[in-house]
């Protein structure tokens, strides 16, 4: 169990960037991979504008918007979880993390329904260039959401066991940092793939 003897008022400086340094190296690597994906999508789109515009119309923007709200809300919940543990409030930290996981689950359900609809129509990676990019990008992000949820679930479990405190909460900040990366990528992917024409 973490040491809880130091009162919160004596904590004068938070770690920056928050979380473990290793997660930031990992996040930067992940963002670089997504940047390559996005650049390839944008370049290909410029050379096949009519094709991309045509098939983009078949996407469910309503579901994508719901998922955008779900991830933004989940990031807010994660921020609240970090604030709670900094105040040595384990119960609310766990509660906010569980709420974030709930929003992540909503994202997975909505996106899975969208994938099932496309597969039901016989759409695959080989259907055309647009769907190749769309399915690749969104599924790659989908897997990152799952990974982020596993991390948050592990952090929530440790928090429920009292393993974090106001003076030792790097693990909570590390999980939060990764989750914010997942959210950021979607905030780029959503307009790029679903909206921009």
Buried (B, 14 or more C-beta within 10 A) or exposed (E): EBEBEEEEEEEEEEEEEBBBEEBBEBBEEBBEEBEEBBEEBEEBBEEBEEBBEEBBEEBBEEBBBBBBEBBEBBBBBBBBBBEBBBEBBBEBBBBBBBBBBBBBBBBBEBBEEBBEEBEEEEBEEEBBBBBBBBBBBBEBBBEBBEBBBEBBBEBBEBBBEEBBBBBBBBBBBBBBBBBBBBBBBBBBBBEBBBEEE
